[in-house]
Amino acid sequence: MLDTALREWARNRMTEIGWADLVVGIPAFNCERTIGHVIKTVAEGMSQHFGGKALVLIVSDGGSTDYTREVAQKTKFARGVDKIVTIYRGVPGKGTSLRAIFEGALLLEAKCCVVVDADLRSITPDWIRSLAAPVLEQGFDFVSPFYVRHKYDGTITNNIARSMTQALYGKRLRQPIGGDFGLSLKLIRALTSQDVWETDVAKFGIDIWMTTVAICQGFKICETFLGSKIHDAKDPAASLGPMFRQVVGTIFEMMKKYESTWRAVTQSESVPLIGHVHETEPEAVNVSVEALSRRFREGFEHFGSIWQKVLGPERFAEVHEISTLAPEAIAFPVDLWVRTVYDFAVAFQNWAGDRFALVEMLIPIYFARVAGFVNETRDLSTADALGRVDIQAARFEELKGELLSRWGKA
């Protein structure tokens, strides 16, 4: 493992700056269209809400092949904020990008580190206060975002990450892989000390990993309301496969590490919510049910024999029946989905081969679940559709006993 994700010149620049009260980091890769807006908004929020404090903005780039770094370098903003634009070292991915930011915060002995995504179009200066103030003023260690998102945005969050966090660890965090967080220096020390930076955590497993560590190691956590999230959302069937593998693989791996913790959790609880929640109807996200259905059927052809072993004959028969339906007719029952995820979680622990290849075999079934959710909620408002997500999370919790009864068995 590399000793550091920071390049020497960036480390030297931080040594020159000396220290900071607040560091805001932006992990970036090929986002020349949005990076300037995000930088300007972040700097405005830092100056507006924390003027008079020592402020440092770090852009941690993954070797962009467009003009992301050039735009970041040239973007002007008001004085009072130091800006560092650097290429990180190590495994390509958001996790390594955040590692560089965290190491910078440690060097600067920052009281708080905020991280925000580089593709945000809805970010406002108030986001910086919402993410940093709970750490700086109220003693929280981990600030998780709560956005209003379109009903078809964040399908991995809605269908697995949120539900598994609630059922396993007993915390009702609505956006455990939201991308925008506030962290205390104490939590950053705990995260950077762990030897995970050449695993899938260094790619896109980082958000759920941070959230799980914060919960299981007893850090003080809260949610903060940020309003609508508008970003470069992706059609699940077109581009979310690798992210699914890394996020869900990390969830399954963490289950082994924190087994004693989640086994002892019998019910969930809400966490403190900072800010006043108001409902809005966010920008629509288009999802192709036809593409989801096609990817599901292709998965059935390739992985059907493995699915049968993982799911058992009864659940496999239900999945097979769904594969015969026309795209617009697909319905995927919540309980079938919950039990399917739990089946794969159990199989992951006992799998003799490539366990992340097993996670990839779950992706086509996830596509079917998303297609069923779209068909089920097409005529519902975002608020009503997300009410169905609440019900699903509750069923993950209610069926946890079935997971416990099978855990550790071949």
C-alpha angles and dihedrals in degrees: 000000000000112000091227141008091212122097116231096248092052090049090050091049091052090049088054091051089050106198144355140205092207131022120189115194128197116195106208140187127163095336103130091142095060109021095085093053092047093049093049093047094046092049091048090051092048093050095041098049103026104030113156093034126102105266130188128181117199124193107197108195128196097214097284115206094206126060097283095122094042091052090046092051094049098043109113127208140161120298122262098069124087114216127206122184114190143157111237125227125233141036110004111251147085093277093061089045090055091046089061090049092048091049088052091052090051092050090050092044088228117190090216137015121200122190125195132178120255097226097062117131097171098052115127132188088255090065089072093055092044092054099038106036096066088058098040098039108023105034099245118152100199126031114192121197125245113196137171102241132177113269091250097044118095098022093165089051094047098043103039121353098056095041095047092048090052097044098041104036103022099238122124098216110161098200109030090157096035096131099228117086145156119222137185122229089247091059092044090055090053093049098046092048092064121094100231102107098108094049131080087280085076089060118042101322090083100096097052090041092054091046093050094047091049091052099041097044092053102250118161108258138184142164124241125202114237102171121230122001114215116174140133094300118192134220104248095224092050105048118354099087098096092043090051091052093051098042097043093039089055091049091052093046092050089053089069094046095048098032094127090052099051095039088061094051111100102170141009131246136196120250126226112285118212117205137020115290117223126178122240133166105242128210112291121257116209119222125186109223089185092057092045090051092048093050090048093053091046089052091051090054093049103037105023094113092051092045089055091055093046098042102033124230099290098052092037089057090054091050091047091054091053090053090062094058126100113252095254091049098052113126120174114192116229094231091052090052094048093049091045092055091047090048090055092045090056093044091049091062092052100036113128096196133049103328094197089055085058090054089053088057088061092057097082090051088050088054089055091050091051091048090051091049092051091050091047096049104031093115096038128097118248091255093052093044092051088052085067088054089055089053091050092051089051090053091053087056095044093050095046090105089068090055091049092050092056101035113119094014120119 
